[in-house]
Amino acid sequence: MSALRLASLAWRVERTRDVAAFAAKLDALVAEAAPRADLLLMPEYACVELGTELSGQVADEAAELRAMVAVAPALLEAMRGVARRHGVWLLPGSLPMAAGELVVNRAPLIAPDGRLAFQDKMAMTRFERERWGVSAGAGPAVFETPWGRIGISICYDAEFPKHVRAQVEAGAWLVLVPSCTDTMHGFNRVRFAAQARALENQCFVAVAPTVGDAPWSAALDANRGFAAVFGPIDRGFPEDGVLARGALDMPGWVYATLDPAKIEAVRRDGAVLNHRDWPQAPVAAPGLGVFQ
């Protein structure tokens, strides 16, 4: 199986007037990375930068959400068109989408021929649950690609080990984490969680955040972070597990070439065998220690 050339984007949030303008921005960003990458990762809720203009309101959370749900089908078609045009695998972030009577946070993975599959977010942040009314979606899945199975854990989901572990146990050697965080506390939770998931599962984990200030948007008012790709902290990998990372709060792509064979090798003969030893980890309800 060949190595995968991955690109992960720190997306600058900008005021965008309509779906056509967003599609043009998306196309330009993909055109920049496509010659150097097979699979492109973008952040959670990147497209929500459209919300204020589409709603006609200024920093109105409910209006932004309604507007984004209404244009989700058109955005998906634009995203599929970009993937086909540039012949890449594309995870263009996530969208608030209708699921029956509910709204879920859904990330599409788009193949170069335009086929798509979805991963929903399961764990809602307080903003999503209490202010936007976004609901938990379907559970973790894995996706077949030419490089093997990969997983997607959207932002807060990556902070819960069992979500990623379920994907790894289903065959994922790479997990993509599109994120959107408005403080360094939030970004560092996602960042360190991603590094922990790479360590404990001996897999690759890539993070793509939104960056920049958007005082005109209720949902994307502030955005912190950097794009990064993490791997196991073991022999054959960097000592800190960081394969690539961008500068804090600076937009742009980071690139990493990821070989699934290296994951197979470290899981088989690493200095430690976290992936294998997970089932032997201490149980959740320990016994009571006895003093003598």
Residue pairs with C-beta under 8 A, 6 or more apart in sequence:
1 146
1 147
1 148
1 260
1 261
2 146
2 147
3 147
3 257
3 258
3 259
3 260
4 38
4 39
4 145
4 147
4 174
4 257
4 258
4 259
4 260
5 36
5 37
5 38
5 39
5 255
5 256
5 257
5 258
6 37
6 38
6 39
6 40
6 41
6 174
6 206
6 229
6 255
6 256
6 257
6 258
7 33
7 36
7 37
7 39
7 40
7 41
7 253
7 254
7 255
8 40
8 41
8 206
8 207
8 208
8 227
8 228
8 229
8 244
8 253
8 254
8 255
8 256
9 29
9 33
9 40
9 41
9 42
9 43
9 208
9 227
9 251
9 252
9 253
10 43
10 208
10 209
10 210
10 211
10 225
10 226
10 227
10 246
10 249
10 250
10 251
10 252
10 253
10 254
11 29
11 42
11 43
11 46
11 93
11 208
11 209
11 210
11 211
11 251
12 211
12 212
12 251
13 46
13 49
13 210
13 211
13 212
13 213
13 214
13 217
13 220
13 223
14 25
14 49
14 212
14 214
15 49
15 52
15 53
15 214
15 216
15 217
16 22
16 25
16 49
16 50
16 53
17 53
18 50
18 53
18 54
19 50
19 71
19 74
19 75
19 78
22 47
22 49
22 50
22 75
22 78
23 78
23 81
23 82
26 78
26 79
26 82
26 92
27 82
27 85
27 86
29 42
30 40
30 82
30 83
30 86
30 88
30 90
31 86
32 253
33 40
33 88
33 253
33 255
34 40
34 86
34 87
34 88
36 253
36 255
37 88
37 253
37 255
38 88
38 89
38 147
39 88
39 89
39 90
39 91
39 145
39 147
40 88
40 89
40 90
40 91
40 92
41 91
41 176
41 178
41 206
41 208
42 90
42 91
42 92
42 93
42 178
42 208
43 93
43 178
43 179
43 180
43 208
43 209
43 210
44 93
44 94
44 105
44 107
44 121
44 154
44 155
44 178
44 179
44 180
44 210
45 93
45 94
45 95
45 96
45 105
45 180
45 210
45 219
45 220
46 92
46 93
46 94
46 178
46 180
46 210
47 68
47 75
47 92
47 93
47 95
48 64
48 68
48 96
48 217
48 219
48 220
49 214
49 217
49 220
50 67
50 68
50 71
51 63
51 64
51 65
51 67
51 68
51 217
51 218
51 219
51 220
52 58
52 59
52 64
52 216
52 217
52 218
54 64
54 67
54 68
54 70
54 71
55 63
55 64
55 66
55 67
56 63
57 63
57 64
58 216
59 215
59 216
59 217
59 218
59 221
60 218
61 131
61 132
61 218
61 219
64 217
64 218
64 219
65 96
65 103
65 132
65 133
65 134
65 219
68 95
68 96
69 96
69 97
69 98
69 103
72 95
72 96
72 97
72 98
75 95
76 95
76 108
76 116
79 90
79 92
79 108
79 110
80 110
80 114
80 116
81 114
82 90
82 92
83 89
83 90
83 92
83 110
83 111
83 112
83 114
84 112
84 113
84 114
87 112
88 112
89 109
89 110
89 111
89 112
89 145
90 109
90 110
91 107
91 108
91 109
91 110
91 152
91 176
91 178
92 108
92 110
93 107
93 178
93 208
94 105
94 106
94 107
94 108
94 121
94 154
94 178
95 105
95 106
95 107
95 108
96 103
96 104
96 105
96 106
96 132
96 134
97 103
97 104
97 105
97 106
99 106
99 120
99 135
99 137
102 135
103 132
103 133
103 134
103 135
104 120
104 121
104 134
104 135
104 136
104 137
105 120
105 121
105 124
105 128
105 134
105 137
105 154
106 118
106 119
106 120
106 121
106 137
107 118
107 119
107 120
107 121
107 152
107 154
107 178
108 116
108 117
108 118
109 116
109 117
109 118
109 119
109 143
109 152
110 116
117 141
117 143
118 138
119 138
119 140
119 141
119 143
119 151
119 152
119 153
119 154
120 136
120 137
120 138
120 139
120 154
121 128
121 134
121 136
121 137
121 154
121 155
121 156
121 157
122 136
122 137
122 138
122 139
122 140
122 157
122 163
123 136
123 156
123 157
123 159
123 160
123 163
124 134
124 135
124 136
124 156
125 155
125 156
127 219
128 134
132 219
139 166
140 151
140 153
140 157
140 163
140 164
140 166
140 167
140 170
141 151
141 152
141 167
141 170
142 149
142 150
142 151
142 167
142 170
142 171
142 172
143 149
143 150
143 151
143 152
147 174
147 258
147 260
148 171
148 173
148 174
148 260
149 170
149 171
149 172
149 173
150 172
150 173
150 174
150 175
150 176
151 164
151 167
151 168
151 170
151 172
151 174
151 175
151 176
152 167
152 175
152 176
152 177
152 178
153 163
153 164
153 167
153 175
153 176
153 177
153 197
154 177
154 178
154 179
155 177
155 178
155 179
155 180
155 181
155 190
156 190
157 163
157 164
158 164
158 175
158 177
158 179
158 190
158 193
158 194
158 197
158 205
159 189
159 190
159 193
161 196
161 197
161 200
164 172
164 175
164 197
164 201
164 205
165 200
165 201
165 278
167 175
168 175
168 201
168 203
168 275
172 203
173 203
173 204
173 260
173 263
173 264
174 203
174 204
174 205
174 206
174 258
174 260
175 194
175 197
175 201
175 203
175 204
175 205
175 206
176 205
176 206
176 208
177 190
177 194
177 205
177 206
177 207
177 208
178 208
179 187
179 190
179 207
179 208
179 209
179 210
179 225
180 209
180 210
180 220
180 223
181 187
181 189
181 190
181 209
181 210
181 223
181 224
181 225
182 220
182 221
182 222
182 223
182 224
183 222
183 224
184 224
186 224
187 209
187 224
187 225
187 226
190 207
190 209
190 225
191 207
191 225
191 228
194 205
194 206
194 207
194 228
194 230
195 205
195 230
195 241
195 242
197 203
197 205
198 204
198 205
198 230
198 231
198 232
198 233
198 241
199 232
199 233
199 241
199 274
200 274
200 275
200 278
201 274
201 275
201 278
202 232
202 234
202 263
202 266
202 267
202 270
202 273
202 274
202 275
203 231
203 232
203 263
203 275
204 229
204 230
204 231
204 243
204 256
204 258
204 263
205 229
205 230
205 231
206 227
206 228
206 229
206 230
206 256
207 225
207 227
207 228
207 229
207 230
208 227
209 223
209 224
209 225
209 226
209 227
210 220
210 223
210 225
211 223
211 224
211 225
211 226
211 249
211 250
211 251
212 223
212 249
212 251
213 221
213 222
213 223
214 220
214 221
214 222
214 223
215 221
223 249
224 248
224 249
225 248
225 249
226 245
226 246
226 247
226 248
226 249
226 250
227 244
227 245
227 246
227 252
227 253
227 254
228 242
228 244
228 245
228 246
228 254
229 242
229 243
229 244
229 245
229 254
229 256
229 258
230 241
230 242
230 243
231 237
231 238
231 241
231 243
231 258
231 262
232 241
232 263
232 266
232 270
232 274
233 239
233 240
233 241
234 266
234 270
234 271
234 272
235 266
235 270
235 271
236 262
236 265
236 266
237 243
237 262
237 266
243 256
243 258
244 254
244 255
244 256
245 254
246 252
246 253
246 254
267 273
267 275
267 276
